[in-house]
């Protein structure tokens, strides 16, 4: 079995850091993944390729093509089954259905709205993506739509929902696929994410999600009755929930985990009910391919070997995949460069966020390594929020270090950018520290607008306390995907992850929070400079609702299509209307102005006159875990402690999720 996890739209190799802090300059990407898959198949021709997690989102190429840029490549891999990730819903419900579910429940392609057609138009022949969708044969309904998957997608926990009647419908996808390898029948069961309802409101119109806990036992029984000898669950719930599933739900032989981007160099063995053991693995992102060899006798796994294959600089690119990728990137780099416009929900045809710059163009320099592989704080988020708040203060001169701040979401997707002078491998080569335009979009591959939103200090404090609990809840079923937020240089948080119970609502885990050296005032008004996902209510920025005096940052169109300063601000376009109404046409109204500022616009402007250094930005310490942070059980190298943090009596199972590891890992 091969495990492919959370590709996140990565088409080409990039910099990476592997075990032992080994820096590499040209690793991962679809082109090296194809090589590794072919090498496994050459050694084991009947190996099955199972993919789980975010695939069609996470890069500039996928943002500006609604995920199409990666589809030709993944369709050529020979995937046997796929469990979609939360960001695969990020292009909207019609795109998801057309790509993974054969259209609507009647099996017909759904015409895409004008904003989606804007996004696809740059990669389609002239006239193929008209402003009016049309529904007849030969109309834009067929010529302007997303590329469909040629592999089967499975999920036991994704349901149709009738918005008009308020009723649940049937499943959107099959629950599992029966496969066979070397005469052994394998049931590949899919569990998609359960966090989409907590993301942008436009993602889950016409869908409803469960965790899959109630459905899974019956599906396992059905698959076994159909002859399955090995039960493999591909789950996008994240490692902590998946480990708990393995302990509580009988009959799972293998759990291929996704969503949390963790790397398991050793398989985790979970001892569940009736002494049944489950092999649990997670294979990072695009720089790893998991290989699991099973010895099956009389319908039982007698032995196994797990290897997490690193797609480092030494792995060659596959020439055939390189040709596919080059064709799909032709309008983003080099001589074939074209302007691309991402059309947000509610925007008129042709309007939105525009990119006219080569993705390989250097935007700036970093002296310290940028990455998102820390659960509490990292340099990349520090750099971004400092840039955002500086731009917000330019837009509104009344803002200063005492009354304004910025936060990022708890995103995990990124491209590692090695700091200037970092040794590559064993040397002597060192990294340039160059940050490309493509790198910036890897950190913000969403079409969000930057906004200025006012909150009481108490509302912000309580929201951050709740988020901290979501990340470190001792009950894995209450943990939410994502890590903690990034905070600006004028902020400092002292937090307790060890002793304080969740039942203490104030102060709870946050012991101390200062803004510009002064204790946060719960009654004072602060302005948050942060992201607005189009289609959400105009009282919410960066996961935090309860905002007032909501304004959008604006700029002027630069020479390369980006929005540049001097920045200003304006009120929402439709301030008094519900932005989203599933029973209305159009479903989404435009909220941000046409010249809204995208996060990458600000990062480009910031890097034009600033270097990411190791003092102002690179010196961590904005978030201080008093007493230290817990180390994960089962596997201490994991980023997010799967047992959460806090008193054990708050956990679902005080004994913990793992048993002894008697594996034969490489």
SULDA-V526325 format. One record per residue. PHI is phi in whole degrees, 0 to 359 (NA if undefined). D_FIRST is the distance of its C-alpha to the first C-alpha in Angstrom with 1 decimal. Layout:
PHI:D_FIRST, PHI:D_FIRST
//
This chain:
NA:0.0, 247:3.8, 249:6.7, 244:9.9, 234:12.9, 46:16.6, 299:17.5, 51:21.0, 70:22.4, 278:22.1, 270:22.8, 239:24.1, 298:23.9, 205:26.0, 286:27.0, 204:24.9, 238:25.3, 256:22.8, 306:23.0, 79:26.5, 59:28.0, 277:27.1, 275:28.2, 230:26.8, 259:28.5, 211:26.0, 231:22.4, 72:19.6, 83:20.1, 297:18.6, 291:20.1, 275:18.2, 299:14.9, 298:15.2, 298:16.0, 297:13.0, 297:10.6, 294:13.0, 294:13.1, 295:9.4, 292:10.0, 294:13.3, 277:12.1, 221:9.4, 301:10.8, 261:8.9, 297:5.3, 262:4.8, 251:6.1, 245:7.3, 244:10.5, 223:12.8, 103:16.4, 302:19.3, 235:19.0, 266:22.4, 210:24.6, 132:25.4, 216:27.4, 298:30.7, 299:29.2, 281:27.4, 300:30.4, 271:32.9, 228:30.9, 55:29.5, 89:26.0, 296:26.6, 300:26.3, 259:22.5, 291:21.9, 300:22.6, 293:20.1, 291:17.1, 296:18.2, 273:17.8, 282:14.1, 77:12.9, 288:11.2, 272:10.2, 197:11.4, 220:13.2, 250:15.0, 295:18.1, 262:19.7, 298:23.4, 282:24.4, 289:23.1, 269:26.2, 289:28.4, 267:29.7, 104:31.3, 294:30.6, 292:31.7, 297:29.3, 298:26.4, 298:27.4, 293:28.0, 277:24.8, 246:22.3, 232:24.4, 68:26.6, 97:29.7, 278:31.7, 303:31.5, 276:33.6, 82:31.0, 244:33.2, 298:32.8, 267:34.6, 293:37.1, 275:36.4, 289:39.2, 304:41.4, 294:39.7, 296:36.3, 289:38.1, 301:39.6, 297:36.2, 277:35.0, 296:38.3, 291:38.0, 251:35.1, 242:36.6, 300:39.6, 306:43.0, 86:43.9, 286:40.4, 239:40.2, 289:43.7, 293:44.8, 261:45.2, 301:42.0, 75:43.6, 229:42.0, 280:43.1, 302:41.4, 81:41.3, 278:41.9, 300:40.0, 303:37.9, 256:35.9, 277:36.7, 233:36.0, 212:32.7, 285:29.2, 287:26.6, 277:24.4, 290:20.6, 263:19.6, 248:16.3, 272:16.4, 254:16.9, 225:16.9, 195:19.0, 271:20.9, 234:23.4, 244:24.9, 239:28.2, 288:30.9, 221:34.2, 274:37.6, 295:39.4, 290:42.8, 267:42.7, 68:40.6, 235:38.4, 287:34.7, 248:33.3, 279:30.2, 292:26.5, 280:25.8, 234:22.2, 300:20.5, 279:19.1, 203:15.9, 230:14.3, 273:13.7, 237:11.0, 217:10.7, 221:8.8, 52:11.3, 82:13.6, 259:11.8, 277:12.3, 239:9.9, 264:11.9, 262:10.7, 262:13.8, 253:15.2, 232:17.8, 276:19.5, 295:22.0, 243:25.3, 255:27.3, 304:28.2, 300:31.6, 267:32.4, 264:31.9, 301:34.2, 298:35.9, 286:35.2, 290:31.4, 239:31.5, 294:34.4, 81:33.8, 237:30.7, 222:30.4, 238:27.6, 242:27.0, 280:24.8, 92:23.1, 298:24.2, 287:26.4, 281:24.2, 300:21.0, 303:22.4, 292:23.7, 291:20.6, 300:18.7, 298:21.6, 296:21.7, 295:18.0, 293:18.7, 295:22.0, 275:20.3, 108:18.4, 294:15.1, 262:14.1, 234:11.2, 256:12.0, 248:9.6, 254:12.1, 261:11.8, 234:15.2, 263:17.6, 281:20.1, 101:19.7, 296:18.8, 298:22.0, 295:22.0, 294:18.3, 296:19.2, 292:22.3, 303:20.6, 298:18.4, 281:21.8, 263:23.8, 252:21.8, 283:21.1, 104:18.0, 277:15.1, 273:12.5, 226:10.0, 241:11.5, 270:10.0, 267:13.5, 223:15.3, 94:19.0, 268:20.4, 60:18.9, 284:18.6, 247:16.9, 244:15.5, 298:15.8, 242:15.6, 294:13.5, 263:16.2, 259:16.8, 253:18.8, 267:21.3, 257:22.0, 292:24.4, 55:25.4, 66:23.5, 288:20.1, 251:17.6, 242:14.8, 271:12.2, 242:12.9, 221:11.7, 220:13.0, 245:12.5, 57:16.1, 238:17.0, 284:16.9, 267:17.5, 221:14.1, 232:10.5, 270:8.1, 234:5.9, 236:5.1, 264:6.3, 245:8.0, 254:11.4, 245:12.6, 228:16.3, 54:18.5, 77:16.2, 231:15.6, 281:13.1, 265:15.4, 199:13.7, 205:10.7, 217:10.4, 247:9.6, 223:10.7, 264:12.0, 277:12.9, 274:16.3, 264:17.4, 271:21.0, 300:24.1, 285:23.2, 280:20.2, 284:21.9, 282:21.8, 280:20.6, 300:24.0, 295:23.0, 292:21.3, 299:24.4, 295:26.6, 296:25.0, 295:25.2, 300:28.8, 294:29.9, 283:28.6, 258:30.2, 301:33.4, 271:35.6, 252:34.5, 218:35.4, 73:37.9, 295:40.5, 271:38.9, 305:39.1, 232:40.1, 283:40.9, 238:38.4, 236:39.4, 272:37.2, 265:39.0, 290:38.8, 303:39.3, 91:42.9, 279:43.9, 292:45.9, 304:44.4, 91:44.5, 253:44.7, 151:42.3, 267:40.9, 249:41.2, 239:39.5, 234:41.4, 250:40.3, 302:38.0, 295:34.8, 274:35.2, 295:38.8, 280:39.4, 266:40.5, 178:41.4, 226:40.8, 235:39.4, 270:40.5, 236:37.8, 290:34.0, 258:32.8, 194:29.5, 239:28.4, 223:26.7, 227:29.3, 278:29.8, 255:33.6, 205:35.0, 211:34.1, 296:36.2, 301:34.7, 294:35.8, 300:39.1, 300:39.8, 292:39.0, 292:41.1, 296:44.0, 294:44.0, 296:43.9, 290:46.8, 297:48.9, 293:48.6, 296:49.4, 290:52.5, 291:53.6, 293:53.3, 231:55.3, 298:57.8, 284:58.5, 275:55.2, 210:55.1, 292:53.4, 275:55.0, 232:53.9, 222:50.7, 200:47.1, 212:43.6, 223:40.1, 261:36.7, 288:34.0, 275:31.2, 295:28.9, 249:25.9, 293:25.2, 189:26.9, 237:27.1, 298:28.1, 240:31.5, 289:32.7, 295:36.3, 305:38.9, 90:39.2, 297:35.8, 291:34.8, 271:31.8, 58:29.8, 268:32.5, 83:35.0, 277:37.6, 297:36.3, 232:36.6, 282:35.6, 280:38.1, 82:37.5, 292:37.6, 251:36.3, 271:35.6, 301:36.1, 299:32.4, 299:31.7, 298:34.1, 290:32.3, 294:29.0, 272:30.9, 221:32.5, 273:30.6, 237:32.5, 270:35.8, 294:37.7, 254:41.4, 276:43.1, 227:45.7, 252:48.4, 228:48.4, 266:50.8, 218:50.0, 285:51.9, 301:50.8, 295:50.2, 295:47.7, 295:45.7, 302:45.8, 295:44.6, 294:41.8, 289:40.5, 298:40.9, 295:38.8, 294:36.1, 299:36.0, 294:35.6, 299:32.7, 285:30.9, 242:31.8, 299:32.3, 295:31.7, 268:30.4, 300:26.9, 288:27.5, 260:30.4, 289:28.7, 250:28.5, 298:26.1, 101:27.5, 253:29.5, 287:33.3, 280:35.6, 267:37.3, 232:41.0, 285:43.9, 295:46.1, 271:48.9, 244:46.7, 215:45.9, 235:44.2, 256:44.3, 233:41.8, 244:41.2, 258:37.6, 252:38.4, 259:41.5, 286:42.6, 283:41.4, 293:40.3, 288:43.4, 273:45.7, 282:45.6, 212:48.0, 280:47.6, 64:44.3, 285:41.7, 276:43.6, 276:46.6, 206:48.2, 219:47.8, 241:50.2, 242:50.9, 54:52.8, 83:53.8, 249:55.1, 301:53.6, 305:52.0, 263:54.7, 296:53.4, 263:56.3, 277:56.1, 267:54.6, 241:51.9, 255:50.3, 261:46.6, 261:45.5, 202:42.0, 273:39.7, 237:40.4, 284:37.6, 304:39.5, 101:40.1, 280:40.3, 300:43.7, 272:46.2, 220:46.3, 220:42.9, 223:41.6, 50:38.5, 73:37.4, 244:41.1, 269:43.3, 91:47.1, 279:48.2, 221:51.6, 49:53.4, 280:50.2, 224:50.6, 257:48.5, 288:48.7, 230:50.0, 207:50.6, 246:51.7, 284:49.8, 278:49.4, 297:49.6, 256:45.9, 90:45.4, 285:44.4, 271:46.6, 238:48.7, 282:51.4, 290:53.9, 273:52.1, 228:53.8, 210:52.9, 212:53.6, 284:53.3, 302:50.6, 294:51.3, 237:51.3, 290:52.2, 258:53.6, 246:51.0, 299:47.8, 291:45.2, 233:42.7, 214:43.7, 300:41.2, 261:44.2, 248:46.0, 240:46.0, 283:44.9, 295:42.4, 243:42.5, 262:45.6, 290:45.8, 248:46.5, 277:46.3, 288:48.8, 298:47.8, 261:48.3, 295:46.0, 263:44.6, 273:40.9, 308:39.5, 293:38.6, 304:42.3, 291:43.5, 297:41.1, 297:42.2, 295:45.8, 295:45.4, 289:43.8, 295:46.6, 228:49.0, 223:46.9, 256:44.6, 285:41.9, 252:43.3, 265:42.7, 249:45.8, 294:46.2, 249:42.5, 285:40.5, 278:42.2, 289:40.1, 141:42.0, 290:42.5, 242:40.5, 245:41.4, 273:39.7, 295:42.7, 85:41.6, 89:38.3, 255:34.9, 291:32.6, 265:29.7, 294:26.4, 285:25.8, 72:22.5, 212:21.9, 293:25.1, 277:23.7, 295:22.7, 286:25.1, 259:26.0, 297:26.9, 292:24.8, 274:27.7, 73:30.0, 207:33.5, 127:36.7, 302:38.1, 295:35.8, 292:37.8, 273:36.4, 285:32.8, 289:31.2, 218:30.4, 298:32.4, 288:30.2, 90:27.4, 271:23.7, 242:22.2, 247:22.8, 292:22.8, 262:19.9, 244:19.4, 280:16.0, 244:15.3, 287:14.2, 277:15.0
//
